[in-house]
Amino acid sequence: METWPKMRRVLNYVNLSTPLGLAVSVVGGARRLPGPDGLVLAVGYRFPFPIAGAFTVGNVVLTKHDTAYLAQGNLLKHEARHATQWAACLGLPMLPLYVLSLGVSYAVCGDLASWNPFERLAVLEDGFYQRRSPRWARKSDSAADS
């Protein structure tokens, strides 16, 4: 494992985000497996929330799917970027910041991910999200068509 993933793994344990992710995986009935770059893959998560196909808490990537789902495209790279965001936000402050970002994105374009800076920095398309234009741009486009 390279230096940064090792450092990220330590930071996310110390800032308590990985222990939180492990607790969420236990409560959600997920099976934990070692993943690349110090990630823990928690597959078979049973709760319908959050609605994303996969989500990350600390270094724990949780999904209701199996490991084949996580192997699609660049999804694990996307989730690894979220693990880095947990380290950069010093752990638990990531939760309110992410929730605030969901609200901002919804206000801007009616979608929870498209204008969420955390999702944009993790590369939207790698997480199977679409880029959507802001509401005001769509209104002006349709007004110009009239």
Solvent accessible surface area in square Angstrom, and as a share of the most:
residue,aa,sasa,rsa
1,M,102,0.46
2,E,136,0.61
3,T,101,0.59
4,W,104,0.36
5,P,15,0.10
6,K,100,0.42
7,M,94,0.42
8,R,9,0.03
9,R,94,0.34
10,V,90,0.52
11,L,68,0.34
12,N,0,0.00
13,Y,93,0.35
14,V,112,0.65
15,N,26,0.13
16,L,104,0.52
17,S,0,0.00
18,T,0,0.00
19,P,49,0.31
20,L,62,0.31
21,G,0,0.00
22,L,49,0.24
23,A,50,0.39
24,V,40,0.23
25,S,0,0.00
26,V,92,0.53
27,V,108,0.62
28,G,1,0.01
29,G,28,0.27
30,A,7,0.05
31,R,148,0.54
32,R,100,0.36
33,L,49,0.24
34,P,124,0.78
35,G,21,0.21
36,P,67,0.42
37,D,70,0.36
38,G,11,0.10
39,L,6,0.03
40,V,28,0.16
41,L,15,0.07
42,A,0,0.00
43,V,6,0.03
44,G,35,0.33
45,Y,20,0.08
46,R,183,0.67
47,F,97,0.40
48,P,118,0.74
49,F,157,0.65
50,P,41,0.26
51,I,150,0.76
52,A,34,0.26
53,G,23,0.22
54,A,8,0.06
55,F,35,0.15
56,T,12,0.07
57,V,11,0.07
58,G,0,0.00
59,N,1,0.00
60,V,0,0.00
61,V,0,0.00
62,L,0,0.00
63,T,2,0.01
64,K,131,0.55
65,H,64,0.29
66,D,82,0.43
67,T,57,0.33
68,A,68,0.53
69,Y,43,0.16
70,L,2,0.01
71,A,76,0.59
72,Q,85,0.38
73,G,70,0.67
74,N,65,0.34
75,L,4,0.02
76,L,37,0.18
77,K,121,0.51
78,H,1,0.01
79,E,5,0.02
80,A,18,0.14
81,R,75,0.27
82,H,12,0.05
83,A,0,0.00
84,T,41,0.24
85,Q,19,0.08
86,W,9,0.03
87,A,4,0.03
88,A,81,0.63
89,C,26,0.16
90,L,133,0.66
91,G,0,0.00
92,L,73,0.36
93,P,66,0.42
94,M,4,0.02
95,L,81,0.40
96,P,86,0.54
97,L,79,0.39
98,Y,52,0.20
99,V,95,0.55
100,L,118,0.59
101,S,10,0.06
102,L,46,0.23
103,G,42,0.41
104,V,71,0.41
105,S,0,0.00
106,Y,117,0.44
107,A,71,0.55
108,V,26,0.15
109,C,3,0.02
110,G,33,0.31
111,D,32,0.16
112,L,78,0.39
113,A,7,0.05
114,S,0,0.00
115,W,84,0.29
116,N,0,0.00
117,P,63,0.40
118,F,27,0.11
119,E,5,0.02
120,R,76,0.28
121,L,134,0.67
122,A,0,0.00
123,V,54,0.31
124,L,0,0.00
125,E,88,0.39
126,D,20,0.10
127,G,10,0.10
128,F,100,0.42
129,Y,61,0.23
130,Q,116,0.52
131,R,128,0.47
132,R,105,0.38
133,S,48,0.31
134,P,18,0.11
135,R,91,0.33
136,W,163,0.57
137,A,29,0.23
138,R,101,0.37
139,K,143,0.61
140,S,66,0.43
141,D,88,0.46
142,S,67,0.43
143,A,69,0.54
144,A,85,0.66
145,D,124,0.64
146,S,130,0.84
